[in-house]
Amino acid sequence: MTTESLLSQVPVKDILTWRHYLHAHPELSFKEFKTTEYLISILETFPNLELQRPTETGVVAILKGGKPGKTIALRADIDALPIQEETDVEFMSQNDGVMHACGHDTHMSILLGAVKMIAPMQAEIAGTIKFLFQPAEELPPGGAVEFVKAGVMADVDQVFGLHIFPMIPTGAIGYKYGALTASSDDLNLTIHGVGAHAMAPETSVDVITIGAEIISNCNNIIARRISPLAAGLISWGQFSAGHANNVIPDTALIKASVRTRNPEIRTQMRDMIEQTVKGICDAYGATYDFDFLYGYSSVMNSTAEMDALRQSAVKVVGEVGVFEVPDMMGGEDFSAYTDVKPGCFFALGGGEAKDGYGHINHSPQFKVDDNSLPVGTAVFVQLVKDLMID
């Protein structure tokens, strides 16, 4: 099969049928029971596969080649988000308050297409391929770490995955060496003070004033304690306290997302935030509960794997269709795989804003161009051909 004919061989009708069904029937993280059964029903129609269920939801399809060689893994995530869909697509979500607003329906369909094309090549393949349909990417600690704990990656030499994004030309392939995403950690802070009537603030330990100072001073951590050449971010998601105009509350809750692409700075940020919280609370006579949840680490793209992916992508879309991804601060649990094995995570363009694809992932109006999906499949197939077929 020549590179020119590869895209023409992609089972486009099947991929879109799968994608539309999956989009219409989304399920939340760790609850993807019907999704998993649907995936298994499709995978069972392909030859030469061994199916495994390493966790309660999700499935791994294993293809053992006819020749000895290494083991690679190709991954798709399968969960949806707690979002009410607001698109105009004919196949919009039938599950109230649940939507494939991050494109995982496309990831599954792309990988199913690759399995369908690759499975008949068994005799030519040198090594083993694991096709990972992984649950719960959207909910830390995530499904990837569960797959790792279950031993899925124990014999894997290289791992590859993709993510679709709108506002990028349809079918364009984005690459990035080194840190692709940021670590994504959660701060949950409760401040305990002394409540009072609004007419006597001197009798209070004012948790709203304390919380405001904490937020302001933590923002200065980014401005003055972390190099402007390094990536550090604290985004405040919640600050709640009180219920009446004339009552100073005794408790405040603050939540934030803490992100960086630098593992050393990641540890420093946690310590600096708590030092700031302690200092301000001590100064006012308040106490606090400090809960810092380490979430996903940075996805680290290895040089050899990124080189291989880029070379395969060029064969499919040409040099003009390949671009370098800009630095981003999003989180991705694919990092659980690159924490333990060399790997590559790349971007797939899902259509430009001028064509109606102008709402980013996690928006209730998120849409991507179906024409991008065959390209994702073809890149996976070309990668397998380049790595495992003489």
RAQUI-V395518 format. One record per helix or strand. SS is the DSSP state (H for helix, E for strand). FROM is the first residue (numbers start at 0). LEN is the number of residues. Records with the same first field share a line. If there is no record, write none. Layout:
# RAQUI-V395518
SS->FROM-LEN ; FROM-LEN
This chain:
# RAQUI-V395518
H->2-7 ; 11-13 ; 32-11 ; 103-16 ; 121-3 ; 142-7 ; 197-6 ; 206-19 ; 262-22 ; 302-15 ; 318-3 ; 334-4 ; 352-3 ; 369-19
E->48-4 ; 58-6 ; 66-11 ; 80-1 ; 98-1 ; 125-9 ; 157-8 ; 167-1 ; 172-3 ; 177-2 ; 182-10 ; 193-1 ; 195-2 ; 204-1 ; 231-10 ; 246-2 ; 250-10 ; 286-10 ; 299-2 ; 321-3 ; 342-7 ; 350-1
